[in-house]
Amino acid sequence: MAAPTSSAADSESVELADVQGNILRGYRKSMVRHLIAQVIDTRQARAWVGATVGPDRSIAPSITNAAHWGERPPDVCFNLGITFTGMQALGVPDSATISFPEAYREGMAARASKIGDWSDSAPEHWKPWFQASDAVHLILTLHADSAALLDQFERVMMSGLGGQAFRITGRNEGAAFDGDEVHFGYRDNISQPRFAQVSPPGKFDGQPSAPLGTVLLGYRTALEQLKWNLPDPPVLGFNGAFNAFRVLEQDVFAFERFLDRAAEQLLDSPLADSLLAIGVEQGVGSPSKRLAAMREVVAAKLLGRWRNGTPLALSPRDPFPDPRVSDTDFDYVDDNAGSNCPLGAHIRRTNPRGAKIVQRVANHTRRLVRRGMPYGPRWGTTPHDADDGVERGLLGNFICADLSAQFEAIYYDWINLGLQDPRITGSNDPLLGANQEDASWFDVVTSQGSVRLRGLPRFVRTRGGAYTFLPSISALRWIGSNEKR
Amino acid sequence: MSSVTSWLRQLFERILIRVWAWLQKTPVAPGGPRDSRQPTDNVMRTMNLVMPLKDKTAIGRAQAALVIGSSLDEIYSGLDNVGTVHMARFTIVDNNLLMFSFYDGDFHAYIRDFIMTLGNAFDGVVGLIEDPPPLPCWQHVDAFIEWVHQRDAFQLPDDPGTMIDVVAPNLDNLEDLSRYLVLQLDKNRNVQLGAYRAYPGYSVAQVRQRLGVGW
């Protein structure tokens, strides 16, 4: 019953103008501002929400939908996420909200233990505007290419009905680095689910095209015959998606220091020459060159890609293979031992593709759309800079049709337990996991044997977040309608 | 103690519990295990699903026995494909159909994978239960998971120290803990008192791998 399927799902069509624009494809803007808002006047807020999909731009800005932009993209892309308490604050009746799934109703902070948000990642350590249980009602997300555009947009929005409807309690701002690079120095935003209805035809990455039900309510999912239930009335849920918004602080200093330590361990191991890039391993390079090269090997093993994005699955010993290899068209089925891409590497853990995993029904069924952007200044240009104590990290949106079945299942079973393969069970994701230095481990395997790296600290800490629903355009209109309900 | 004294004592206790409940609001603790930051605590977890039968006669119990017996193939198929269930057993106790299991990882993922793999087989089971979930189960997965969660027995920590730390962190002495326990057990009539294993926690796949039977 539960085998992944795509053919029937591919034939489903979607009205792109009814879907918020950041779900099925990204914007490629260089700056983002997430405004965290609390409703202060239910009636005004409902009117404002309705106006975001209405014709009068003097009342509220227009939600950016997924329809093709035409010649000129908007200067500012604007989207709206609503938490469960936000739905209540907007006066959406209980009869409608009660049918939303449990994870969304409870909210991210209440589910902290499921997603590894404990110790210094626990909600009590989050930014103030995320802490109270009823703290976040709306997350207004603006994308643009300059701060001036963002400022102007926000100023106009809050000077009108918006300012009477809700108040901004917090801001999370991010800005892209050149070349899609993120903190830790990796190139990001490489692989996303591809939707037959949206992406141009052609083979992209060897994975089944994702059915719309991967991210949108009301469509077939990757689990045969299953559609996630719509709330009542269906218009509230259809064409909507859930989003796990996360503020993830990255400890670059600890990461670079670990690369040093692990590289030295591997250089002292019998595996050293079988790991180093061809040319470097022959003793041609100086000790410092070998150390620098091994640091890059460690960074690649932890992620599953070289920092320039080249996948280990296709190029395990060379970050710059000639000829170039695809960044996305690979699988792990022929690498059962993990000698190319480690079994515990981040990208293999979070998307095992076609590899053998314990939960047979889960291949290709837990995929997420990821929209992220770095925040905070780029870390020093040399890897040995001292810890500057400045907060930096990633503003991440993990979009899916079912938070529990996709986002939380990945975090709980795969990132923080390694349940998908008995050889990594009991270890956490090396980059994103809730690691404790005295218990963490990561195996590097080659045909010559394996080395266990220990003492991985927690590199990524949660600084805030919320589960939101990204309603369709029709749903926003329904929420904003003045009809007596 | 005479029967009259015993009766009076129980009457007094019932009144006392109601007074305590009125004085001290105690939220119902959810069923199932608590999540742990120790990976070995998040494998071999226990579920104690208590499902009151609709028909509380021998006919109702016989129906349950027949439905379980006729679903063996699907149950074994489910166990194989879910890959995270160590064992599951069905028992009838006092007109309740009990499903007790040991499983690995996230409760929600376990139930979801199980019901998606089992298909319609579980519909026959829950159709015999009071207040069944929306059917078919696999088309109402989230509602089914919530239904199971509500009937999964509350799990008391094994020792008083953990009870204070985990269950009732606001309490600061054992006397208050005793009252808390009374009030919690007043609301949670079915509880797991402890689940013990003689060796560290391993996942199903780790056991199968080490036994050489494939995973």
Interface residues (C-beta under 8 A of the other chain):
Chain A: M1 A2 P101 E102 A103 S113 K114 G116 W118 S119 L223 Q225 L226 K227 W228 N229 I357 V358 Q359 R360 V361 A362 D402 S404 A405 E408 A409 Y412 D413 N416 L417 G418 L419 D421 P422 R423 T425 G426 S427 N428 A434 Q436 A439
Chain B: R34 D35 R37 Q38 P39 T40 N42 V43 D80 N81 V82 G83 T84 D104 G105 D106 H108 A109 R112 D113 M116 T117 G119 W138 Q139 H140 V141 D142 A143 I145 E146 H149 Y202 S203 V204 A205 Q206 R208 Q209 W215
